[in-house]
Amino acid sequence: MAFEDLTDEQQLALLEELQAAKEDDWKKTFSNYSGNVGIGLKRRGRQKDASQGEPLCLVFQVRTKKSNLKQPIPPHINYKGYQIPTDVVIEKAVKPFGYRYGDRICRQGYSSTYGSAGALVSMDFGSEGGVQVFLMSCFHVLFSNYFKLENRNKPDFRVKYYGNNEAKIINLDQQGLQLSQKGFGELSQQVDIAFAKVLQNDYSLYQNIIFSRERRLNAEDLRSEKLLYTYGAKSKELRYGKVCVLNNSRNIGYYFEGSRKQILIRHLIYTTPISSPGDSGTAVYTAEGDLVGIIIAGGASYSYVLPLHMIKSRFNLNINVI
C-alpha cells in the first residue's frame, strides 16, 4: 500500500512517528534544514483545489532553496516502506509576543475595550486543595522577571507549585481579572506556559475567556483550512486565520536583557496571522467556541499556537476548560 492510500488518520500518525524518530538526525543530514519541521499539505506547485486529494506531507523550514546544496531535503523520505512526501518553505525569524502584553489581562464581557491574554481553566488538586481556577497564559508573560541575563544559559525553567510553596509572578494589571501574585509554569522544548490563580468567584464578566470544550485539531482541519479566532490583549480586535501546519517544531527567539536565545519548542500549530506583538497568551478557539490553545509567538505572516492537549500532557494535573 502506498502512503497516499492510507487514511488521513493513518498518514498523520505515521508522520508524527517519523518526526519523533528522525527530527534530530535531520539537522545533521540536510544542509539547508533550519531545525523547524511540521505536518501539512504541499503548497508549492499544487492546483488551487487539489488539497482534498493529495496526501499530508512533512513541511521543512529551510534557510535557502538553492539547488546546488551538498545534501538538500529530498522530495520524499523512505520510512517503513512508505515514500513520505516533503515540502519546503523559507524560514523567517520568530519571536514571542509577550514583552508588550497590553493594558489589560482580559476583556470584560463583550466590550471592545479589552483584549484577552489567557483562558480560564480549572484544576483539581484532590485532597490537597480541591478545584481551583487559574488564568492560563504564557510563561514569558506571567514570569517575565525570569528573563535576566544570568538565566540565559539555563536549559529550561520550571516554577513549581506545591501546597503553600507558591512562586511569585509579575504584578499584573488587576482592573480586569483579579489574579493572585502566585502561580506556576514552565518554559522548555515542550511548553511556554504558566498559570496564575484567580481570586474572585464571579466569572460572569469574563465570558470571552471561558470555554466549555477543548478541540484537538486533525488532518481534516488541515484540508479544510479551518478558521481559528483570537481577541488579543494588545490588538483588541477579533481576528481569524487558517490552520497551515500541525505538530510544528520551531526555534523561537527569547530575549534575556537584550541577549537573544533560541529555544526549540515542539508540537506547535502554525496559522496565518491571528495575533500581534503583545498578544502572547491569548486564547485560540474555533467558530464553535472550543478552545484549541494559546498564542506563544509569531510574525507578520504567521502565528504559533501551543495546543491545549500538549499543555495537559505536560502537567500531572486535571486541567479542564470552564
MOKATA-V641993 format. One record per helix or strand of 3 or more residues. SS is the DSSP state (helix for helix, strand for strand). FROM is the first residue (numbers start at 0). TO is the last residue. If there is no record, write none. Layout:
SS_FROM_TO ; SS_FROM_TO
//
This chain:
helix_2_4 ; helix_7_28 ; strand_32_40 ; helix_49_51 ; strand_55_61 ; strand_75_78 ; strand_81_89 ; strand_118_123 ; helix_125_127 ; strand_130_136 ; helix_138_141 ; helix_143_145 ; helix_148_150 ; strand_156_158 ; strand_178_186 ; strand_191_197 ; helix_203_208 ; helix_218_222 ; strand_226_231 ; strand_237_255 ; strand_258_270 ; strand_282_284 ; strand_290_298 ; strand_301_306 ; helix_307_313 ; strand_317_320
//
